[in-house]
Amino acid sequence: MKIHEIGRYQAQPQQLEVVLHLDPALFWFQGHFAVQPLLPGVAQLDWVMHYATGVLAPDHRFHSIQNVKFQAPLLPDTRVTLTLDWNAEREMLAFCYQRHDGEHRHTASSGKIRLCR
């Protein structure tokens, strides 16, 4: 099953916000973990690269992870916003996943990824 995108907002060419619904049937939740499924970090990074190279920096590819911090789990049936900020001069992509909790958002993970041509 693919990503369930609710909305996409791009106020500036180097920034992108994507609102996602984490469908419990997503492949990534299967077996990760049996007691309480959660979205693995590798899936979160895969989605970051999907949107970064598909929208913000299509002529770039992954180079290295500069830093990443997983602060809270992303659980099935949750609404999240993925924010991307592309700095073309430095070839640096900053990302942040925020969980929606009613009117509030809480950071679940964030980091920086260096891209290259």
C-alpha positions in Angstrom: 0.0 0.0 0.0 1.3 3.4 -0.9 1.5 6.7 1.2 -1.9 8.2 1.9 -1.4 11.9 1.2 -4.1 14.2 2.5 -2.6 17.5 1.3 0.5 19.1 -0.1 1.5 22.8 0.3 4.4 24.5 -1.3 4.5 28.3 -0.4 8.1 28.6 -1.7 10.1 26.6 -4.2 12.5 25.3 -1.5 9.9 24.3 1.0 7.2 21.6 1.1 4.6 20.5 3.6 2.8 17.2 3.1 0.0 16.0 5.4 -0.2 12.3 5.6 -2.5 9.7 7.2 -0.7 6.7 8.5 -3.0 3.9 7.4 -2.7 0.8 9.7 -2.6 -1.4 6.5 0.7 0.1 5.4 3.4 -2.4 4.7 5.8 -0.7 7.1 3.7 -1.5 10.1 3.6 -5.2 9.5 5.8 -6.9 12.1 7.2 -3.6 13.5 6.2 -4.3 16.4 3.6 -7.0 17.3 2.4 -5.4 20.5 2.4 -1.8 19.2 3.1 -1.2 15.5 5.0 2.0 14.7 6.5 3.5 11.6 10.2 2.6 11.4 12.8 5.3 11.0 13.9 3.8 7.7 10.3 4.4 6.3 10.4 8.0 7.5 13.7 8.6 5.7 12.4 6.8 2.6 9.4 9.2 2.5 11.7 12.2 3.0 13.8 11.2 0.0 10.6 10.4 -2.0 9.3 14.0 -1.7 12.7 15.7 -1.7 13.9 14.1 -5.0 10.4 14.1 -6.5 9.6 17.8 -5.8 12.3 19.9 -4.3 15.6 18.6 -5.8 14.8 16.2 -8.7 18.4 16.2 -10.0 19.8 15.2 -6.6 20.2 11.9 -4.7 21.1 10.8 -1.2 24.6 11.5 0.0 24.6 11.2 3.8 22.6 11.7 7.0 23.9 14.7 8.9 21.8 14.1 11.9 18.5 12.6 12.8 16.5 12.5 16.0 13.5 10.3 16.7 11.6 11.8 19.6 8.2 10.1 19.6 6.7 7.1 17.8 4.5 7.5 14.7 1.6 5.1 15.2 -1.0 3.7 12.9 -4.1 5.7 12.1 -2.2 9.0 12.9 -2.2 12.2 10.9 1.2 13.7 10.5 2.8 16.6 8.6 6.2 16.2 6.9 8.0 19.5 6.4 10.9 19.7 4.1 13.3 22.7 3.7 15.8 22.5 0.8 19.0 24.6 0.9 20.3 24.2 -2.7 23.6 26.2 -2.0 24.6 23.8 0.8 22.8 20.8 -0.8 21.2 20.2 2.6 17.7 19.0 3.3 16.1 19.6 6.7 13.0 17.6 7.6 10.5 17.3 10.4 7.6 15.0 11.1 4.9 16.4 13.4 2.0 14.3 14.8 -1.4 16.0 14.9 -3.1 16.1 18.2 -6.3 18.0 17.6 -5.3 21.6 17.0 -1.7 21.0 18.1 1.3 19.4 16.5 4.1 17.6 18.3 7.5 16.9 16.7 8.1 13.1 16.3 11.3 13.2 14.3 13.6 15.6 12.6 17.0 15.8 10.9 19.2 16.9 8.0 20.3 15.0 5.0 23.0 16.0 2.5 22.1 15.4 -1.1 24.4 15.4 -4.1 24.1 15.4 -7.9 
